[in-house]
Amino acid sequence: MTAAPPQIRKIAHPDFTKDLDITQDELLVLLDLATGVKREPRLYSSCLAGRSIALLFEKPSLRTRMTFELAIQQLGGFSILNDGPIGSREPLKDVARNLDRWVSAIVTRTFLQKTVDDLAKWSKVPVVNALSDTWHPCQALADMQTLREHFGSLRGLRLAFVGDGNNVAQSLMLCAARLGIDFVLANPPRYDANAAIIAEAQAIAAANGATVTVTHDPAEAARGAHAIYTDVWASMGAENEAAERRTAFADYQVDEDLFSKAAPNAVFLHCLPAKRGEEVTDAVIESPRSVVFDQAENRLHAQKALLLMMLS
């Protein structure tokens, strides 16, 4: 006889359009649930039985698409994918109001954050931001789960992000600030994270006994870090800037020398896909201290926990 799954706490906010749509306490509950789902997946295998979830993807995807499709399926639900521009063939508000008649939730991977926000505005069912130009909140959940698995506790860790102040960096700094992790962003001039988001993260960090700092010196960021994180220099949609960015980011590659400045037990993180030889060397990403595939695996478990808490 299969044991019943534990009672699941529902997230209060109707949507997950950005990291702060879940409270600090809900974030901790979600990480615990992700661990439980990963350990005993069969307990949750019918929790979404009878539920259908729409996936709206404007960007190509491996990890995001596969992990959401598998998460929904392994929880007993059904997913349906529509790829291409959202709101070009018909108004976005009509797309949202069609879908909410058919499905239990909408997961979207898009370019503009406004697209996510507008879907949430018009939809009566929950909307999940699977990536936008401003946030990558589902990735950050998996990253926090990965760090907790490797270090046991998150409070007091130092997480250095070396590279572009992009959507990944912005989601990470907010999650780190709420979990008591000291976060350092090292980026080239003119490639800063959003100033308002940095200020908000710094205020949250201060309330949690942590810090959020920004520097243009990658060595300063890496020094003593428990984790060094990087991402591609030119994100999807910025390919026309690739040559310019290779020059601007030349001193921000995570190589063995930079990684050696981190703590002896430090790990390397990357949200993937990686351009080896640009933002990271093959020696670092293939080293025993690289946890990039743990991160990729945990996308599945963290997103299961998110869906369970949104649709319980």
C-alpha positions in Angstrom: 0.0 0.0 0.0 1.5 3.4 -1.1 1.7 5.9 1.7 -0.2 9.2 1.2 1.9 12.3 0.5 2.4 14.7 3.3 0.1 17.7 3.5 1.4 20.4 1.1 1.4 24.1 2.0 -0.1 26.3 -0.6 1.7 29.4 -1.8 -0.4 32.5 -0.9 0.4 34.5 -4.1 -1.7 33.3 -7.1 1.3 33.5 -9.5 5.1 33.0 -9.6 6.1 35.8 -12.0 9.2 36.7 -9.9 11.2 35.4 -7.0 9.5 37.6 -4.4 6.1 36.2 -5.3 6.8 33.6 -2.7 7.6 34.6 0.9 10.8 33.9 2.7 9.0 31.3 4.8 7.4 29.7 1.7 10.9 29.6 0.1 12.2 27.5 3.0 9.2 25.2 2.9 9.6 24.8 -0.9 13.3 23.7 -0.5 12.3 21.2 2.1 9.5 19.9 -0.2 12.0 19.7 -3.1 14.2 17.5 -1.0 11.3 15.3 0.0 10.1 14.9 -3.6 13.6 14.0 -4.7 14.0 11.4 -2.0 10.5 9.8 -2.4 9.0 10.7 -5.8 6.4 7.9 -5.6 4.7 9.6 -2.7 3.8 12.5 -5.1 3.1 10.6 -8.3 -0.6 11.3 -8.5 -0.8 14.7 -6.9 -1.6 16.4 -10.2 -3.8 13.7 -11.5 -6.5 15.2 -13.8 -4.5 18.5 -14.1 -3.4 19.9 -17.4 -0.7 22.6 -17.7 0.1 24.8 -20.7 3.8 25.5 -21.6 4.2 28.7 -23.7 7.8 29.0 -24.9 9.1 31.8 -27.0 12.7 30.6 -26.5 14.3 27.3 -27.4 14.9 25.1 -24.3 16.4 21.9 -23.2 16.5 21.9 -19.3 13.4 24.2 -18.8 11.2 22.4 -21.2 12.3 18.8 -20.3 12.1 19.4 -16.5 8.7 21.0 -16.6 7.3 18.4 -18.9 8.7 15.6 -16.8 7.7 17.2 -13.5 4.1 17.5 -14.6 4.1 13.9 -16.0 5.8 12.4 -12.9 3.2 14.2 -10.6 0.4 12.6 -12.6 -0.6 15.6 -14.8 -0.5 16.4 -18.5 1.3 19.2 -20.3 0.8 20.7 -23.7 3.4 22.9 -25.4 3.0 25.9 -27.7 6.2 27.5 -29.0 6.6 30.8 -30.7 5.8 34.4 -30.1 3.0 35.0 -27.5 0.4 37.5 -28.5 1.4 38.0 -32.1 -1.3 36.0 -33.8 -4.0 37.3 -31.4 -3.9 39.6 -28.3 -2.1 38.2 -25.3 -5.1 38.8 -23.1 -7.1 36.5 -25.4 -4.5 33.8 -25.2 -4.6 34.0 -21.4 -8.4 33.9 -21.3 -8.6 30.9 -23.7 -6.0 28.9 -21.8 -7.6 29.5 -18.3 -10.7 27.7 -19.6 -8.7 24.6 -20.5 -5.7 24.2 -18.1 -4.9 24.4 -14.4 -1.7 26.6 -14.9 0.4 28.3 -17.4 4.2 28.0 -17.5 6.0 30.5 -19.8 9.5 31.0 -21.0 9.7 34.4 -22.7 11.7 37.4 -23.6 9.9 40.3 -21.9 8.9 40.3 -18.3 5.9 42.3 -19.4 4.6 39.2 -21.2 4.7 37.2 -18.0 3.0 39.9 -16.0 0.3 40.4 -18.6 -0.4 36.7 -18.7 -0.8 36.8 -15.0 -3.0 39.8 -15.2 -5.5 38.2 -17.6 -5.3 34.6 -16.5 -7.5 33.1 -13.8 -5.1 30.2 -13.3 -1.6 30.5 -11.9 1.2 31.7 -14.2 4.8 30.5 -13.6 7.8 32.4 -14.9 10.1 29.8 -16.4 12.5 32.6 -17.6 12.2 36.2 -18.7 14.7 38.9 -19.5 14.5 40.2 -15.9 14.2 37.0 -13.8 15.0 33.3 -13.8 13.3 32.3 -10.6 13.0 28.6 -11.2 16.7 28.3 -11.8 17.4 30.1 -8.6 15.3 27.6 -6.7 17.2 24.7 -8.1 20.5 26.5 -7.3 19.6 27.0 -3.7 18.6 23.3 -3.4 22.0 22.3 -4.9 24.0 24.5 -2.5 22.0 23.2 0.5 22.7 19.6 -0.6 26.5 20.3 -0.8 26.9 22.4 2.3 24.1 21.3 4.6 23.2 24.9 5.6 22.9 28.0 3.5 23.3 30.7 6.1 26.8 32.2 6.1 27.9 30.9 2.7 29.5 33.3 0.2 28.2 33.1 -3.4 30.1 34.9 -6.1 28.5 35.5 -9.5 31.1 36.5 -12.1 29.8 37.9 -15.4 26.8 39.7 -16.7 24.3 41.3 -14.2 21.5 39.4 -16.0 18.3 37.6 -15.1 20.1 34.8 -13.4 22.2 37.1 -11.2 19.2 39.1 -10.2 17.1 36.1 -9.1 20.1 34.6 -7.3 20.9 37.8 -5.3 17.3 38.0 -4.1 17.2 34.3 -3.1 20.6 34.5 -1.4 19.6 37.6 0.5 16.6 35.9 1.9 18.5 32.8 2.9 21.3 34.5 4.7 23.9 34.0 1.9 26.5 36.7 1.2 26.2 37.5 -2.5 28.9 39.2 -4.6 28.4 40.2 -8.2 31.5 40.9 -10.3 30.6 42.3 -13.7 32.3 44.6 -16.3 31.3 48.3 -16.3 28.1 48.9 -18.3 26.8 45.3 -17.7 25.4 46.0 -14.2 22.3 44.4 -12.7 19.3 46.6 -12.3 20.1 49.2 -9.6 16.6 49.0 -8.0 16.9 45.2 -7.7 20.3 45.5 -6.1 19.0 48.0 -3.6 16.1 45.8 -2.8 18.3 42.7 -2.4 20.7 44.7 -0.1 17.8 45.7 2.1 16.6 42.1 2.4 20.1 40.9 3.0 20.6 43.4 5.8 17.5 42.1 7.5 18.8 38.6 7.3 22.4 39.2 8.5 23.8 38.9 5.0 25.3 41.2 2.4 24.9 41.9 -1.3 27.8 43.7 -2.9 28.8 44.6 -6.4 32.3 45.0 -7.8 34.2 45.1 -11.1 37.0 42.9 -9.7 36.4 39.1 -10.3 39.3 38.2 -8.0 37.7 40.2 -5.2 34.4 38.4 -5.7 36.0 34.9 -5.8 38.2 35.3 -2.8 37.0 33.0 -0.1 33.7 32.1 -1.9 32.0 28.8 -1.2 30.5 28.9 -4.7 31.4 30.6 -8.0 28.7 31.0 -10.5 28.8 32.2 -14.1 26.6 32.3 -17.2 27.0 33.0 -20.9 28.3 36.4 -21.8 25.6 37.0 -24.4 22.2 35.7 -23.4 19.6 34.6 -25.9 18.4 37.7 -27.6 21.7 39.5 -27.3 23.6 37.5 -29.9 24.2 40.6 -32.0 26.4 41.9 -29.1 28.5 38.7 -28.8 31.7 40.1 -30.3 31.5 43.3 -28.2 30.8 41.3 -25.1 33.7 38.9 -25.7 36.0 41.9 -25.4 34.2 43.4 -22.4 34.2 40.1 -20.5 37.6 38.8 -21.4 38.9 39.3 -17.8 35.8 37.6 -16.3 36.4 34.1 -17.4 36.2 31.5 -14.6 39.4 29.6 -15.1 41.6 27.6 -12.7 43.4 30.6 -11.5 40.2 32.5 -10.5 38.7 29.4 -9.0 41.8 28.8 -6.9 41.0 32.0 -5.0 37.7 30.5 -3.7 37.4 28.5 -0.5 39.1 25.0 -0.6 35.6 23.3 -0.6 34.1 25.7 -3.1 31.9 24.5 -5.9 31.3 25.8 -9.4 27.8 26.5 -10.7 26.4 27.3 -14.2 22.8 27.4 -15.3 23.8 25.9 -18.8 24.2 25.9 -21.7 27.9 26.9 -21.3 30.2 28.3 -23.9 33.4 26.5 -22.8 36.4 28.6 -23.5 34.5 31.9 -23.0 32.8 32.4 -19.6 34.4 29.1 -18.2 37.2 26.9 -19.1 36.7 23.2 -19.8 39.0 22.3 -16.8 36.7 24.1 -14.3 33.4 22.9 -15.6 34.7 19.3 -15.8 36.4 19.4 -12.5 35.2 17.2 -9.5 34.0 20.5 -7.8 31.6 21.3 -10.6 28.0 20.8 -9.7 26.4 22.0 -12.9 24.6 18.7 -13.5 23.3 18.6 -10.0 21.8 22.0 -10.7 20.2 20.6 -13.9 18.8 17.6 -12.1 17.4 19.8 -9.3 15.4 21.9 -11.8 13.1 18.8 -11.9 12.7 18.5 -8.2 12.4 22.2 -7.3 9.8 22.7 -10.1 7.8 19.8 -8.8 7.8 21.4 -5.4 6.8 24.7 -6.9 3.9 23.2 -8.9 2.7 21.2 -5.8 2.6 24.3 -3.7 0.9 26.4 -6.3 -1.7 23.8 -7.2 -2.3 22.0 -3.9 
